[in-house]
């Protein structure tokens, strides 16, 4: 009896109804084929017949249990699941909700990029008594806010062509990850605003060079744009490119915040003629970016490689980018600086909250040190070995507003980079489809019919406006604190609520080492054991 009634159970009723309606409309159409409704009846019969066939297919397929149990009707589940992010974003998010960036932050960037009113009414929507709430202290004697565009000079004693950089620049995003039009607009906006554009590890493309904006050339483990046929570093190819006047600094990528220690593969089928030419890879082979470098394997070798990058570029600032992992490994690099006398001109510290086109969930959520701790660790380590005055520190990792910048600078950064902030300025709507090549705004796609929607001439101004308005907001914050320049910010200018009744200063949360303290021997638990484990000759820990 149960078997007989099964077609009429809630699980199968959609299929039963479709089969019955298909037969009914087909029968009526055959009987009354002379009527004016014949076409309509036939169309309905075809529609319900197609649905019936879909339901039979659902019953027979073996990949989805839910479709076998709920033929036809289960497709509604997949449809709702497909549009769930959009429904949540447009109808259910509050102003402070939304990940990785809240609706409020995205709206602020859009408003600044369009140069429309970016003020808010009625008071903060944040719970200022919630654990983790942070604020910056203001002064009873505020300063007139500076009109200058804040800049920092990057270049140590071995650098013959130091670079005056804005304190706010475009973070590393490769052509291939971003569309040609996105690269064009970012670089032209950087030129208009006098700030720098990091190429990402995908190489210097014609779209980076088209508008002449300042470039930071990032060299990853794939050595794209300066590699031999078998994937080794090619010094001659590097020298030819690095001496280009548009390239202002050269950056060795050790790791990326969102996926440290993880390489990448672009399948041969996706290696276009253009990508092959720009990256220096073959079209009939996978384009591999290994998780490790082949040009060096020890801290000392790494520093010598950076020194060679500086020499071959004609004396331009040379440095490296990393997300802090094992603390003894960075301290091993510091010991190698002392042993060789070689120092990089800059270090960019990426945090595990940084962005990426695609990465395993475990890497994004649980691998690598967050940016604030990473920046402060590097800052203190360089103080502790007496080298902080020779090396500039950049911060990258979910930096979007003037408050984000000032907080990073209080913890030790000299300048900040933003990737997703500038993507929002281009029109990114945080659809989280970067890895699908179906970006709805043309920012992260290589499909011409999609990236044509990104009108370069319009987005140039938005990139420029976002940079300009963010620095203006930074100037206002700095002035309100009674300071003249972002480099004057210190940890004691910030506080964090640790409970509903307890507040601590950043100076307590992030204590600063004394100059040379690591050399003298420190008892600071953040460094004591890691310093003992670090060796200049190897990244492995001493045991």
N, C-alpha and C positions, 0 to 999 in steps of 0.2 A: 504493500500500500504506500509506504514511504517513497519508493522509487517512482510510482505513478504520480505522486503529488509533487515530486522534486522540481519539475519545470515551473510550478506555481509558487515555489518558495521565494523569499526575498532575494536569495542569491542569484537565482536564474530568471526571475520574472522579467527583467529587461530584455533578455534574449527571446523569451516566449512571446512577449508583446510584439517585438519587432517581426518575428516569424509570422505571427497571426496577422498583423497589419499588412505585411508584404503579400501574403496570400489573398487577403481580403481585397486590397486595392487592385491587385493583378486580376482577380476574378471579375470585379466590377468593370474594370477597363475592357476586358475581353467581351463581357456580355453587352455592355453599353458603349461599344467602340464608335457608334455614330454620334454620340453626344458631344457637346462643346467642352465637356470636362474631361474628355479622353486624355488629352495631353497632361493635365494636372494629375489625373489618377495614375497614368503611366509613370510620371516622374516620382510620385510618392511610392509607388510599387518598387521602383529601382532603388530609391533611397533606403527603404526598409529592408530590401533584399541585400543591399550592400552591408547594412548593419548586422543583418542575420549572418552573413558570411564572416564578418568580423568576429561575431560572437562564437561561431563554430571554430574559427582559427584560435580564439582565446582559449577555448576548451581543450584544443589539441596541442597547443604549444607547451613547452616544458620549462621555460626560463623564469616565468613569473607565476608564483603560486596564487597571488591575489587575482590575477586574470583568469586562472582556471576555476577559481571558486566564485568569481563575480564577473562573468563575461559581459562585455560592453560597459556595464556601469563602473567597473574599476578604472576605465580610462579617465573618468572624471577625477579620480584621485590623482592620477599622474598630471592632469591638466592643472589642478589646484596646486600641486607640489611645484610645478614649473613656474607659476606666477606668484608663488608665496613670497619671495623676496620683494617683488614690486608692490604687492598688496600691503605688506608690513611697512615698507618704506613710505608709501604714499598715504596710507590711511590710519596706521596704528602707532607709528613712532611719535614719541614726544620730542620736544626740541633738544633734549639732552640725550636722547637715545640714538641708536645707530652705531654700527661697528664697521670698520675700524674708526671712522670719523663720525661724530654726532651730526645730526641735522643742523644744529646751530652753527657748528664750525663750518660745514659746507656752505650754508647760507651766507656766512660772513665773508668767505672767500669769493663767492659769486658776486656779492654786493661790491666788494672792493675791486674786483676785476672789471666790473661794469661802471665803477665810479658812481654808484647810487648810495643812498643813505644807509649807513652800516650801524646806526645806533639802535639801542634797545630801550623799550619803555618799562616803567613801573618797578624795576628792581630785579635783582638776580633770581634766577630759577634754581640755582644750586642750593643745596642744604649746607650752609656754612658751618654747621655743628656736626657734620658727618665725618667719621674717621677717614683720613686721607686728604681732606680739603686743604689746599695750599693757597697762600697769598703772598704778595710782595708788599713790603713796608713802604709807606710814603713819608715824606718829610714835611715838617711844619714850615720849612723854608725851601719850597720847590724852586727849581731853576727855570729860566726861559728855555723852552725846548729848542734843541739845535736844529738848524736848517740844513746842515751838511748831510751828505749821504755817507753814513758811517762806513769806514774802510779800515782794512788791516793789511799791513805789509807782510808778505810771506816770502821768506828767503833767509837762510842762515848764513854763517860766515863763508861757506864754500859755494854759495850761490852768487853768480855774477849778473843774473837778470831777475832780480826780485820782482814780485807781482803785487800790485796794490789791488786787493780784492774787496768787493763788497762784503759786508758781514752776513748777507743773505744771498744764496746762490742756488742754481738748479742742480739737484742731486743726480747721481749716475742713473741714466735710463737709456738703453741702447736703441739704435735703429734696428728694427726687427721686433723688439718689444713694443716700441711706439711706431706710429705710422709716419710716412714721409712728411705729410702736412703738419703733424704734431711737432716733429723735429724742426721743420722750417719755422714754425711760429715761435717755438721756444727760443731758438737761436736769434731770430730777429728781435724778439722782445728783450733778450739779454743784451743785445747790442744797443738797443734804444735806451735801456736803463743802466748800462754800464756795469753789468754783473756777469758772472761766469756761468758757463753751461758745461756740465760734466757729460762726456760722451757715453759713459757706460762702457762695458768691456766688448761691445760689438764692433768697435772700430770707428774710425772717422769716415762718415758717409758724405756724399756730395750734398746731402740735405743739411748737414752740419756746416758746410763751408759756403753754402749759397748766399747767406746774408752777412757773414763776416763777424759774428759775435764771438767774444772770447771763449776759448775752449780749454777744458781740463781733459787731457787724453788719459783715459783709464786703460791700463794693461792688465788683463786677467790671465788666468792659467792657460787659456787657449791661444794667447798672443795674437789675437786677430788684428790684421793690418801690419804685423811685423813678425810673421812666422815663416818657417821653411815648409816645404811640401809635407814633411813628416811630423809637423806640429811642434818643432823646436823654435826657440827664440831666435830671430834673425836680426843681429845688431845693425847691419847695413840698412835693412828696410825700416827699422826703428829710427835710425838717424835721419834718413831722408824725410820721414814724416814729422818727427819731433822738432825739427828746426823750422818748420812752417811758422810764420809770424803769428798766425791766428791761434796757435796752441801756446798757452801761457804757462801751463804747469803739466807735469807728467806724474801719474798716480799709479802705483802698483796695487792691484786689488788682491789682498790676501784672503778675505772672506766677506760675505754679505750678511747683513743682520737677519733677514728673513729666512735664509737657508745656509748658515755657515757650515763649511765642510761638505757641501753638496755640489757636485758638478752638474752639467747639463748636456743634453744631446738634442740637436736639431736633425731629424731624420733626413737622409739624402733626398727623399721625395719633396721636401720643403725647402731645399737649398736652391733658390732661384739663381739665375745668372747674375743678377745684381748683388745678392748676398755673397755669392761665390767671389765676385770681384772685390767687394769691400773687405771681406774677412780674410781673403787669401786662402780659401778652402776649395776643394774639388766639388763639382756638382754631383758626381756619382758616388760620393762617400758621405757618411754621417758627419755632421759638424759637431765635434766633441769639445766640450769645455771641462777638463778634468777637475776633480776636487782638490788637486795639489799642483804645485809648480814643479816643472822639470829643470828650470834654470838654476835652482839653488835648493839646498836641503837643510841648511843650518842657519842660525841667526847671523853669524859672521858672513856667510855667503850671501845672505839676503841683503845685508847692508852694503856689501861690495857691489851687488847688482844695482841697488838704488843709486850708489855713487856713479856707476857707469851710465845709468839713465840720465843723471844730471849732466855728466860730461858729454854724452852723445847728443843731448838736446841743445847744447850750446850754453850750458850754465843756467838753465831755467830751474825753478823750484821743483824738486823731486821728493815724493813722499809715498806713503802707503795708506791703504784703507783696510780696516778690519773690524770685526765684532769680537769683543773680548771673550775668550773661552777659558782655558786653563790659565790662571793668573801667572804661574811660573813661566809660561811661554813668553808673555810680554816682558816680564822681568828679565828673561834670558836675552831678549832683544836689547834691553837697556844695558845689560852687562856687556853685550857685544859692542854697543856704542862706546862704552868706556874702554874696551880692549882695543878697538880699531881706531878710535878717534873719528869715526864716520857717524854723522848724524843726519837723519832725513830733515828736510825743510819743514815738513808738515806731516801730521797724522790725522786722518779722518776716522772718527770712531762711530761705527754704525751700531744701532741697537737691535735687539731681536724683535722690537715692534716695528721695524722698518718694512717697507713694501717690496713686493715682487710680482712678476707676472704669474708665476705658478710655483708652488713648493709643496712638499709633503706636509700634512697637518702637524705631525709630530715636530718637524723642524720649526715651523712658524710659531707653534704654541709653547714649545718647551726646550729649545736649544739656543744657547747664547745668552750673554749678559744684556739686560736692558740698557738703553742708551745713557740714562742719567748715571747709573753706577759705573758704566764703562768709561764715560768721559771723566768722571771724578777719579777713577782708578788710574787712568793714564796720566791725568794732570798731576796727581800726587806722586806717582812713580817717577815722573820726570823731575819734579821738585826734589824728591828723595835722592836722586842721583846727580843733582846739580846741573841739569840740562834743560830746564823748562824755558829759559830765556832764549835758547837757540831754536826751539821747535814750536810751531804753531799747531793748534788743535782745532779741527773742524768737528761738528756734531751733526749726525744724521739719524733720523728715526722718529717719524710722526711729528715733525716740526711743521706747524702751519700758521701760528699766530705770533704776535709780538711777545705775549706772555711765555709761549713755548721757547722762544729765542732767549729771552732774558733769564729764564730759569736755567737753560743749558749753559749760558755764559757765567752764571753765578757758580756753577759747578766746575768750571774750568775751560769751557770752549771759547775760542777766539772768534769763530764765525759758525754759521749754521747753513746746512743744505736742506732743501725740501724737494721731494719728488712728487708725492701725491698732491701737495698743495698747489703746485704749478699745473698738475693734471686737472685739478678742479677749475683753475683759471682758464684752461683750454675748453672746459665744458663737460668734463667727466662727471657722471651722475652716480658714481659708486654702484654700478650695476653688478659688480663682481663677476664680470664675464671676460676679464683680460686674457684668460688662457684659451678662450674658445674661438678667437678671431671673429667674433660677432659683436664687437664693441658698438653700442648704439649711437655713440657720438663721434666715432672715427678717430679716437685717440690711440687705442691699442689694437689696431687691425692693419693687415696688409692687403685687404680687399679694396680695390679702387672705388667700387661703387659705394662703399661705406665711408672711406676716409675723405671722399670728395665733399661730404657734409661739413667737414671742418674747414671753414673758410679762413685761409691764412691771414689775409689782410685784416680781418676782424679780430682774430685771436692774438695777433702781435700786440695790439693795444691792451688787451686784457691781461696778458702776461706782464707787460710793463706796469700797468695800473696796480696789479696785485702786489708786485714787488715794492712799488713806490708807496702805496697806502700802508703796507705792513711796516716798512721802515719809519713812516710818519707815526704810526701807533707806537712803535718802539721808542722813538724820540720822546713822545709824550709820557710814556711810562718811566723812562730814565729821568726826565726832568721832574716828574712828580716825586721821585725818590730822592731828589736833591743832588743828582749826579749829572755829569756832562757827557759821558761816553759809555757805551755798553761795557767796555773793558774795565770800567770802574765798579761794576757789580760784584758783590762778594756773597758768600753763603749767608752771612748774617742779615742780609736784606730780605730773606725769605723765611717763612715759617710753615709748619705742617701740623695739622691736628692729628694726634695719635689716638685720641678717644674723645668722648663728648666733653670732657673737662680738662684734658691735657694737651698742651701745645709745646712743640720743640722747634728750635731754630735749625735751619739747614746747617749752621755751623756745628751744631751738636750731632746731627744726623750724618754729616759728611765732614769729619774733622780733617784738617790739613796737616800734612807732614811738615817738619822743619826742613829747610834747605840742607841737603846732604845727609838727611837722617838715615836713609838706607845704607849709606856708606859707613856711617858711624855705628850702625847696629840699632835696629828699632824693636820695640816691644809691641808695636801696633799689630793686633791679630790679623788685620787685613793683608799684611805684608810679611810678617816675620817668617812664617814657615815657607811661604811661596818664594821669598827671596833666597832662603837657604836651598831650595830645590832647583833654582834657576842656574843654568850654565850657558856661557856664551858659545860653546862649541856645539851645542845640540839643543833641540826643542824638547828632548826627553827630560823627565824630572830626575834629579839626583835622589837616590834612596839611601 
